[in-house]
Amino acid sequence: RYFHVGSGGTSFIGGATVISAGSYPGTVPQRAYWALEFGIGQTNISGTRTVLFPNSGYSGAPYMQVTAFDPTATGKNVGVQTVTATGFTVNSFAAAPTSASSITFFWQSLGTRAL
């Protein structure tokens, strides 16, 4: 990661794994950076799963995307129930309010981390 140290403070200016986005978090000087985490999970027998974000989470609740991926998941869905700075909970269901167990899902989160 590359930083600029000046009289107004330290600013994050880039790095090899930096996300190229149309905006940056915070105000000038930049005191946060965009972070992307992703993974795979599976709901339990009651149709839920709580996932903790790796790398110490985010500075606030991130944007979330969850997609069901399971050969037996035809007609079954997953949805995010809650999102916090440290993790999220997924519910899987066949037809509301009936839950579906053992549904595999991919997840992706995009949020900010303060410097």
N, C-alpha and C positions, 0 to 999 in steps of 0.2 A: 504494500500500500504506500502511496505517495502523499505526503503532507506538505503544506506551505505554512511556515511559522512567520508571522508578521506582527506588527504592533497592535492590530485589531484582534489577534488571537490565532489559533491554529485552524487551518482549513484542510479538509480532505479533498485531494485533487485527482485521485485515480489509482489504478492498480490493475494487475493482470486478470483478476477475477471480478472486476467491477461490471455491474449491469449498466448498459447504455440506455438511459431513459430520457424522455422529453422534459422532465423536470427533476429537481432535486429537493430533498426534504429540508425543512427549516428555512432560515434566512441567511443572507451573506453576513459574515463568513459561514461557510457550510460546516455545521457541527454534528452532522449525522450522515449516514450512508444507507442506500438501499441494500437489502439483504434478501436472498431467495433461498428457501429450503424446500425440499421435496422428499417424498418417500412412498412406501406402500404399507398398507395395513389390512386388517381383517376384523370385521365385527365379531363380537362374542355370541354366545348362545342367546343372550337377551336382545341382540341386535344393536349394541352400542360398542364404541371403542373410544377411549381417551388417548390422545397422542400428545406427547410433550415435544416441543421444538428442540432440536439439538443446538449446540453453540450458544447457550444461555438465553434463548428466546429473543424477543424484540423489545423496543422501547415503548410500544403500544400494541394494540390488537392489529394484526396484519390483514391484508386481503387474502381470502382463502378460495381455493378451487378443489373440489373433490369429485372424482369420477369412478363409478362402479366398473370393475373389470373382473368378470367371473363368467366362465362358460355356462354356469347354471343360473346366472343372474337375469335371465330374460324376464322382463316384467317386474324386476326388482330395482329399487333405487337406493341411493345414499344421499344424505343431506347433513350439513353442518348444523349442530344444535347450538353450541356455544363456542366462542373464540375469545381467548385472552392473550396477553403478551407472552405467556409461557406454554400454551398448548390449545387444543381444541377437542371437542367431542363430536363424533359422527353417529348418526342413527341410520339403520338400514330398514327398509320396509317393502312389503309386497304390494299392499294397498292400504292406505291409511285407515284405521290406526293399527293395522296388523304388522308387527315387526318381522324381519327376516334375519336369520342367523347366518354367520360364517360367510358374509359377502366380502370379497376382496375389493379394495379400492386404492386408487392412486391419489395422492394429495400434493398440493403445491401451495406455498404461502409466500407472499411478498410484503415486506414491511421495512421499517427503518430501525437502525440501531444508533444510539447516540455515541459520539466519540468520547 
